[in-house]
Amino acid sequence: MAGAILVSPNRWATKADAAGRFVLHDVPAGSYTIVAWHRAAGFFRQTVRVTKDRAGAVEFIIPLDEGDSKVVAQR
């Protein structure tokens, strides 16, 4: 059995679905650093710009032994 506790410094945190997608709701316009974490691969960071009229999108490629895993997010 394994477990993980993740403490987020803000209210925007989520878990990817089975297809690797996730959405963060109600993120105000601005520039943010989004962090993805995988227990075997570690932390991955990207900067995303969210505007009032357009959702920001990021894509993380997380290298795993069984092949690459792709995590895609939208605001």
C-alpha positions as CSV (number, residue, x, y, z in Angstrom):
1,M,0.0,0.0,0.0
2,A,1.2,3.5,-0.7
3,G,-0.1,6.9,0.1
4,A,0.7,10.5,-0.6
5,I,-0.2,13.8,1.1
6,L,0.2,17.0,-1.0
7,V,-0.1,20.4,0.6
8,S,-0.9,23.1,-1.9
9,P,-0.1,26.8,-1.1
10,N,-3.3,27.9,-2.8
11,R,-6.8,26.7,-3.5
12,W,-6.1,25.4,-7.0
13,A,-5.2,21.7,-6.8
14,T,-6.6,18.7,-8.6
15,K,-5.9,15.2,-9.8
16,A,-5.7,14.1,-13.4
17,D,-8.4,11.8,-14.7
18,A,-7.7,8.4,-16.3
19,A,-6.8,10.0,-19.6
20,G,-4.4,12.4,-17.9
21,R,-6.6,15.6,-18.3
22,F,-7.5,18.0,-15.6
23,V,-9.2,21.4,-15.2
24,L,-8.6,24.2,-12.7
25,H,-11.8,26.3,-12.3
26,D,-12.1,30.0,-11.4
27,V,-8.5,30.9,-11.9
28,P,-8.2,34.7,-12.4
29,A,-6.3,36.3,-15.3
30,G,-2.6,36.3,-14.7
31,S,0.7,34.5,-15.2
32,Y,1.2,31.4,-13.0
33,T,3.6,28.6,-12.5
34,I,1.8,25.3,-12.6
35,V,3.4,22.3,-10.9
36,A,2.7,18.6,-11.7
37,W,3.9,15.9,-9.4
38,H,4.3,12.2,-10.0
39,R,5.4,10.0,-7.2
40,A,7.9,8.1,-9.3
41,A,9.0,10.9,-11.6
42,G,9.0,13.9,-9.3
43,F,8.0,17.6,-10.0
44,F,7.5,19.3,-13.3
45,R,6.9,23.1,-13.7
46,Q,5.6,25.3,-16.5
47,T,4.4,28.9,-16.7
48,V,0.9,29.4,-18.0
49,R,-0.8,32.7,-18.9
50,V,-4.5,32.9,-18.3
51,T,-6.5,35.8,-19.8
52,K,-10.1,36.9,-19.1
53,D,-11.2,35.7,-22.6
54,R,-9.0,32.6,-23.0
55,A,-8.2,29.6,-20.9
56,G,-4.5,28.8,-20.5
57,A,-3.3,25.3,-21.5
58,V,-0.3,23.3,-20.5
59,E,1.1,19.9,-21.4
60,F,3.4,17.9,-19.2
61,I,5.3,14.9,-20.6
62,I,6.2,12.7,-17.6
63,P,8.8,10.0,-18.4
64,L,7.9,6.7,-16.9
65,D,9.5,3.2,-17.4
66,E,6.4,1.8,-19.2
67,G,6.4,4.7,-21.8
68,D,5.7,8.3,-21.7
69,S,2.7,9.6,-19.8
70,K,1.0,12.8,-21.0
71,V,-0.8,15.1,-18.6
72,V,-2.9,17.9,-20.3
73,A,-4.6,20.7,-18.4
74,Q,-6.9,23.6,-19.1
75,R,-8.1,26.3,-16.7
